[in-house]
Amino acid sequence: MSQSNLNLKQRDYSEKRNFHRMTLNKDIEITVDETGEVLPATCINLSSDGLMFRVEKEIAAGSMCTTIIQSGTEFTADLKAKLRIVRCEIEGDSNQSYIIGAEMLESS
């Protein structure tokens, strides 16, 4: 049986995701829907149902946000996404940046 045919229960823990993550390291902006605040961020990785980004301000789990990830090419459309924050963790020992995990609720 090939690796691609293994179901999720048979995979190692690290391979239980339904969709692989693509490393990006791309500057983006996050708009917090409740306040309208626009925060500069760096998208760390992206999958078909979520993304992880670094930002300098805490965003509470459960918050709704929007983002546009520019493709940088005329051949690929920008990604516009509605996000729900699922986790926010301080990066390292400093309080200067946060790693945020977000679920994509809608995208176009």
Secondary structure, DSSP 8 states (H G I E B T S, - for coil): --GGG--GGGS-GGG--SS--EEEEEEEEEEETTT--EEEEEEEEEETTEEEEEESS---TT-EEEEEE--SSTTS--EEEEEEEEEEEE-TTSSS-EEEEEEEEEE-
